[in-house]
């Protein structure tokens, strides 16, 4: 397990990277950042990629749930209107 300071750095960098990705539209920017980190610290690279992947997975999970709820509400609205 990585040192707490490494995890804190990785988390901060992950948040910043996701913000830049969103603004620039470069959805694979995190891979480039990971390569830069890996050149000098494999530990930070791994912590960063874990932080990015968990955040991206959370975003996908939230999108999935929002879509499910939207579809459910649309189908129950259609039934009520009949």
N, C-alpha and C positions, 0 to 999 in steps of 0.2 A: 504494500500500500504506500502511496506517495505521501510525502510530508504535507502537513496542513497548509504550509505557505505555498507549496507547488499547486495544490488543489485550488487554493484561493486565486492564484495567478491565472490558472487555467480557466476557472469559472469567469473571471473578469474579462479575459481575452475572448472567451467564447461569446459572451454577451455583446462585446464590441464588434466581433466578427459578424455575428448574425445581424446586427444593426447595419453594418456596411453592406452586407449581402443584400439586405432588403432595399437599401437606398440605391445600390448600383445595379441590382438585378443579376449579379454574378452568383448563381446558386451553388457553385462549387469552389468558391473562394476559400472556404475552410480547408480544402485539400491543399491549396497552395500555402496557406499559413502553416498547416501541419508539416509540410515539407521543409519550410524555413526553420521551424522549431526543431524538427528532427535532425537537422544538420549540426545543431549544437547541444540539444538535450532531448534524448529519447524519452526520458521520464516526463518532461513537460509536454512533449508531443502527444504521448499516450493519454495524459490527463486532459489535455485540450480536446483531443478527438472524442474522448468519452463524454466530456461536457457538451460538446457540439451535438453528438449523436443523441444524447438523452434529451436535449432541448428540442431537436428536430423531431424526434419521436413523439414528444409531448405535443408539439404543434400538430403533427399528423393525427394523433389521437383526438385532439380537440376538434379538428376539422371533421373527422369521421363522426364524432358524436353530434356535432352541430348539424351535419347533413342528415343523420338518422332522425334527429328530432324534427328537423324541417320536413322531411318526408312523412313522418308520422302525423304531424300537425296538418299537413296538406291533405292526407288521406282521411283524417277524422273530420276535417272541415268539409270535404267533398261529401261524406256520408251524411253529415248533419244538414247539408243544403238540399239533399234529395227529398 
